[in-house]
Amino acid sequence: MESPYTSIAAEVLRAGANANVVVDEAHHPDVFQKDAFLVVIGQANARIAVQNGLAGLWIPVSGRSALCTMSTRVVTGKGTVYASDSQRRLTVEVGRKAGCVAIMARQNLWSAALAPWQSGPALPYTVLPGLHRARGGVRRGLFRFVREAAHGDPPRMNLSLLAASLGELQVEFEALVHRCPGTSVLAKRSNFFRLQRSINQIFFCEKEQPRVTELAAISNYSLHQFIRVFSQVYGCTPRTYMSRLRAARAQEILAGSELAVRDVAAALGIESRATFARLVKKNFGQPATLVRRVVRTP
């Protein structure tokens, strides 16, 4: 096995407090045109605009930050890692009293650089778009990678550590990619990218569920094709997926707050208490008050 440290080039970009920085081919030609990683360190109120072409992992250090594309707005916080899509421009707004770090590169470099640590029949290492609830070990591994890259001269790129962190982060995606239509891994992965855009849109429309036609357009499918492929990959229709996600959010709020049931419904954007009651009963088989009691029972 090769040494975990490599001579692959890396750049470090420090986006200071209140700074506006641009990540594009003109400012970072080695990252876009050659085989180089870019490590970004963003401080409070920084604004980072990223040209399409780079896939990245965005890890909050503290506070909350917003990551925006044309169709989605993702808010990240403690315990999460966001994987950004290389096919879309990205604007990152680091929150007040917040901070975040990122690791970015072209998709082909992610695959080529991490290939020595690929094992078994798993998919090639690729950054697949999505928001992850990351365990502490994954976040610590990514923070360690960033520290070593940022403080080394030249940067020390521990790709073994990066491969392990990325593999654990995306392990649940492997089965989903294999269910996607396509005659090759590349084709399956391309279809999964498209579907994940719709999942991101569903996940971040907290109070107003998007229309299925809107999700199909975001994924660049016809409506009929989108429903068929979505159901094939995720095991349910888009409407059922949204219903289950909203029910899971309700369960989290019921378990972690003292809000009255009507206020939980309002927090989810559901004006009718009867509608909320049907949602909870359909997904959990019992009223919201009993759901709260059950999830709080040791």
C-alpha positions as CSV (number, residue, x, y, z in Angstrom):
1,M,0.0,0.0,0.0
2,E,1.3,3.5,-0.8
3,S,2.1,6.0,1.8
4,P,-1.0,7.9,2.9
5,Y,0.9,11.2,2.2
6,T,1.2,12.2,-1.4
7,S,2.8,14.7,-3.6
8,I,-0.5,15.7,-5.2
9,A,-0.7,19.4,-5.2
10,A,-2.9,21.4,-3.0
11,E,-3.9,25.0,-2.5
12,V,-5.2,26.6,0.7
13,L,-7.7,29.4,0.5
14,R,-8.4,31.4,3.6
15,A,-11.6,33.4,3.4
16,G,-11.3,35.8,6.3
17,A,-14.2,37.3,8.3
18,N,-16.5,39.4,6.1
19,A,-14.5,38.6,3.0
20,N,-15.9,38.0,-0.5
21,V,-13.8,35.4,-2.4
22,V,-14.2,33.8,-5.8
23,V,-13.1,30.2,-6.6
24,D,-12.8,30.0,-10.4
25,E,-10.5,29.1,-13.2
26,A,-8.9,32.5,-13.4
27,H,-8.0,32.6,-9.7
28,H,-7.2,28.9,-9.2
29,P,-6.0,27.5,-12.6
30,D,-4.1,24.6,-11.1
31,V,-7.2,23.4,-9.3
32,F,-9.4,23.6,-12.4
33,Q,-6.9,22.6,-15.1
34,K,-4.4,20.3,-13.3
35,D,-4.5,17.7,-10.5
36,A,-4.8,19.9,-7.4
37,F,-7.0,19.9,-4.3
38,L,-8.3,23.1,-2.8
39,V,-8.7,23.4,0.9
40,V,-11.0,26.3,2.0
41,I,-11.1,27.8,5.5
42,G,-14.1,30.2,5.8
43,Q,-14.5,32.6,8.8
44,A,-17.6,34.4,10.1
45,N,-19.7,36.3,7.5
46,A,-17.4,35.3,4.6
47,R,-19.0,34.8,1.2
48,I,-17.5,32.2,-1.1
49,A,-18.6,31.9,-4.8
50,V,-17.5,28.6,-6.4
51,Q,-17.6,28.1,-10.2
52,N,-19.1,24.8,-11.4
53,G,-16.5,22.1,-12.0
54,L,-15.5,21.3,-8.5
55,A,-17.0,18.8,-6.1
56,G,-16.5,19.4,-2.4
57,L,-17.1,18.4,1.2
58,W,-18.2,21.3,3.4
59,I,-17.8,20.8,7.1
60,P,-19.2,23.3,9.6
61,V,-16.7,24.2,12.4
62,S,-19.2,26.2,14.4
63,G,-22.5,28.0,13.9
64,R,-24.6,27.7,10.7
65,S,-23.8,28.4,7.1
66,A,-25.9,28.5,4.0
67,L,-24.9,26.9,0.7
68,C,-26.9,28.0,-2.3
69,T,-27.3,26.9,-5.9
70,M,-30.0,28.1,-8.4
71,S,-32.5,25.6,-7.1
72,T,-31.6,24.8,-3.5
73,R,-30.5,26.5,-0.3
74,V,-28.8,24.2,2.2
75,V,-28.3,25.2,5.8
76,T,-25.5,23.3,7.6
77,G,-24.8,23.1,11.3
78,K,-23.0,21.0,13.9
79,G,-22.9,17.3,13.1
80,T,-23.4,17.7,9.3
81,V,-21.3,17.5,6.2
82,Y,-22.6,18.8,2.9
83,A,-21.3,17.3,-0.4
84,S,-21.7,19.8,-3.2
85,D,-22.4,19.0,-6.9
86,S,-19.6,19.7,-9.4
87,Q,-22.2,20.5,-12.1
88,R,-23.6,23.6,-10.5
89,R,-22.3,27.0,-9.3
90,L,-22.3,27.3,-5.5
91,T,-22.4,30.3,-3.2
92,V,-21.5,29.7,0.5
93,E,-22.6,32.3,3.1
94,V,-20.8,31.6,6.4
95,G,-23.0,32.6,9.3
96,R,-22.3,35.3,11.9
97,K,-20.2,33.8,14.6
98,A,-19.7,30.7,12.4
99,G,-16.9,29.0,10.5
100,C,-16.6,26.2,8.0
101,V,-13.9,24.3,6.1
102,A,-14.1,22.6,2.7
103,I,-12.1,20.1,0.6
104,M,-12.7,20.5,-3.2
105,A,-11.4,19.1,-6.4
106,R,-12.5,18.0,-9.8
107,Q,-14.5,14.7,-9.8
108,N,-11.8,12.8,-11.8
109,L,-9.2,13.8,-9.2
110,W,-11.3,12.5,-6.3
111,S,-11.5,9.1,-8.1
112,A,-7.9,9.0,-9.3
113,A,-6.3,10.2,-6.0
114,L,-8.3,8.0,-3.7
115,A,-8.1,4.9,-6.0
116,P,-5.2,3.2,-4.1
117,W,-7.5,2.9,-1.0
118,Q,-10.4,1.5,-3.0
119,S,-11.3,-2.0,-1.8
120,G,-13.7,-4.7,-2.9
121,P,-16.5,-4.0,-5.4
122,A,-17.4,-0.6,-4.0
123,L,-18.1,2.3,-6.4
124,P,-15.1,4.5,-7.3
125,Y,-14.6,7.3,-4.8
126,T,-16.7,10.2,-6.0
127,V,-18.4,13.0,-4.2
128,L,-22.1,12.4,-4.5
129,P,-24.3,15.5,-3.7
130,G,-26.3,15.4,-0.4
131,L,-26.4,16.5,3.2
132,H,-25.0,14.0,5.7
133,R,-25.5,13.6,9.4
134,A,-21.9,12.7,10.1
135,R,-20.6,10.9,13.1
136,G,-17.9,12.5,15.2
137,G,-15.2,10.1,13.8
138,V,-15.9,11.2,10.2
139,R,-15.8,14.9,11.1
140,R,-12.6,14.5,13.1
141,G,-11.0,12.7,10.2
142,L,-11.9,15.5,7.8
143,F,-10.8,18.2,10.3
144,R,-7.5,16.4,10.7
145,F,-7.0,16.2,6.9
146,V,-7.7,20.0,6.6
147,R,-5.3,20.8,9.5
148,E,-2.5,18.9,8.0
149,A,-3.1,20.4,4.5
150,A,-3.4,23.9,5.9
151,H,-0.4,23.9,8.1
152,G,2.1,21.9,6.1
153,D,4.7,23.5,3.8
154,P,4.0,22.1,1.3
155,P,0.6,20.9,2.3
156,R,0.5,17.3,3.6
157,M,-2.3,15.4,1.8
158,N,-3.3,12.3,3.9
159,L,-5.4,10.7,1.2
160,S,-5.8,7.5,3.1
161,L,-7.6,9.5,5.8
162,L,-9.7,11.3,3.2
163,A,-10.7,8.1,1.5
164,A,-11.8,6.5,4.8
165,S,-13.8,9.5,5.8
166,L,-15.5,9.8,2.4
167,G,-16.3,6.1,2.2
168,E,-17.9,6.1,5.6
169,L,-19.8,9.3,4.8
170,Q,-21.4,7.9,1.6
171,V,-21.7,4.2,2.4
172,E,-25.5,4.4,2.3
173,F,-25.4,5.7,-1.2
174,E,-23.8,2.6,-2.7
175,A,-27.0,0.5,-2.8
176,L,-29.0,3.5,-4.2
177,V,-26.6,4.0,-7.1
178,H,-26.7,0.4,-8.0
179,R,-30.6,0.7,-8.3
180,C,-30.3,3.5,-10.8
181,P,-30.9,2.9,-14.5
182,G,-27.8,2.6,-16.6
183,T,-25.6,0.0,-18.2
184,S,-22.4,1.3,-16.6
185,V,-21.3,2.7,-13.2
186,L,-20.8,6.1,-14.8
187,A,-24.4,6.1,-16.2
188,K,-25.8,5.0,-12.9
189,R,-23.9,7.6,-11.0
190,S,-25.0,10.3,-13.4
191,N,-28.7,9.4,-12.8
192,F,-28.1,9.3,-9.1
193,F,-26.7,12.9,-9.2
194,R,-29.9,14.0,-10.9
195,L,-32.1,12.3,-8.3
196,Q,-30.1,13.7,-5.4
197,R,-30.9,17.2,-6.6
198,S,-34.6,16.5,-6.0
199,I,-33.8,14.9,-2.6
200,N,-31.9,18.1,-1.6
201,Q,-34.9,20.2,-2.7
202,I,-37.3,18.0,-0.6
203,F,-35.0,18.1,2.4
204,F,-34.6,21.8,2.5
205,C,-38.1,22.9,1.8
206,E,-39.0,22.6,5.5
207,K,-42.3,24.4,5.5
208,E,-43.6,24.0,1.9
209,Q,-43.4,20.7,0.1
210,P,-42.2,21.2,-3.5
211,R,-44.5,20.0,-6.4
212,V,-43.5,16.8,-8.0
213,T,-43.4,18.6,-11.4
214,E,-40.8,21.0,-9.9
215,L,-38.7,18.0,-8.6
216,A,-38.8,16.4,-12.0
217,A,-37.6,19.6,-13.7
218,I,-34.7,20.0,-11.2
219,S,-33.7,16.4,-12.0
220,N,-34.1,17.0,-15.7
221,Y,-36.6,14.2,-16.1
222,S,-40.1,14.1,-17.6
223,L,-42.7,13.8,-14.9
224,H,-43.6,10.1,-15.7
225,Q,-39.9,9.2,-16.0
226,F,-39.0,10.9,-12.7
227,I,-41.7,9.1,-10.7
228,R,-40.7,5.8,-12.2
229,V,-36.9,6.2,-11.6
230,F,-37.4,7.8,-8.1
231,S,-39.6,4.9,-7.0
232,Q,-37.1,2.4,-8.4
233,V,-34.2,3.9,-6.5
234,Y,-35.8,5.0,-3.2
235,G,-38.5,2.4,-2.9
236,C,-41.5,4.8,-2.8
237,T,-43.0,7.6,-4.8
238,P,-41.8,11.2,-4.3
239,R,-45.1,12.1,-2.5
240,T,-44.6,9.1,0.0
241,Y,-41.0,10.1,0.5
242,M,-42.0,13.7,1.4
243,S,-44.7,12.4,3.7
244,R,-42.2,10.1,5.5
245,L,-39.6,12.9,5.8
246,R,-42.2,15.3,7.2
247,A,-43.3,12.6,9.7
248,A,-39.7,12.0,10.8
249,R,-39.3,15.7,11.4
250,A,-42.4,15.8,13.5
251,Q,-41.1,12.9,15.6
252,E,-37.8,14.8,16.2
253,I,-39.7,17.9,17.3
254,L,-42.0,16.0,19.5
255,A,-39.1,14.2,21.1
256,G,-36.9,17.2,21.6
257,S,-39.3,20.0,22.5
258,E,-42.2,20.9,24.7
259,L,-44.2,22.5,21.9
260,A,-47.9,21.8,21.8
261,V,-49.0,19.5,19.0
262,R,-50.6,22.5,17.1
263,D,-47.3,24.3,17.3
264,V,-45.4,21.3,16.0
265,A,-47.7,21.3,13.0
266,A,-47.1,25.0,12.5
267,A,-43.3,24.4,12.6
268,L,-43.7,22.0,9.7
269,G,-45.9,24.4,7.7
270,I,-49.1,22.4,8.3
271,E,-51.9,24.8,9.1
272,S,-54.6,22.1,9.8
273,R,-54.3,20.1,13.0
274,A,-56.4,17.4,11.4
275,T,-54.0,17.1,8.5
276,F,-51.1,16.8,10.9
277,A,-52.9,14.2,12.9
278,R,-53.5,12.1,9.8
279,L,-49.8,12.4,8.8
280,V,-48.6,11.2,12.2
281,K,-51.2,8.4,12.5
282,K,-50.4,7.2,8.9
283,N,-46.7,6.9,9.6
284,F,-46.6,5.9,13.2
285,G,-50.0,4.3,13.8
286,Q,-50.8,6.4,16.9
287,P,-51.6,10.0,17.8
288,A,-48.9,12.6,18.3
289,T,-49.2,12.7,22.1
290,L,-48.5,8.9,22.2
291,V,-45.6,9.2,19.7
292,R,-44.0,11.8,22.0
293,R,-44.5,9.5,25.0
294,V,-43.0,6.5,23.2
295,V,-39.9,8.3,21.9
296,R,-39.1,9.7,25.3
297,T,-39.5,6.4,27.1
298,P,-36.0,5.2,28.1
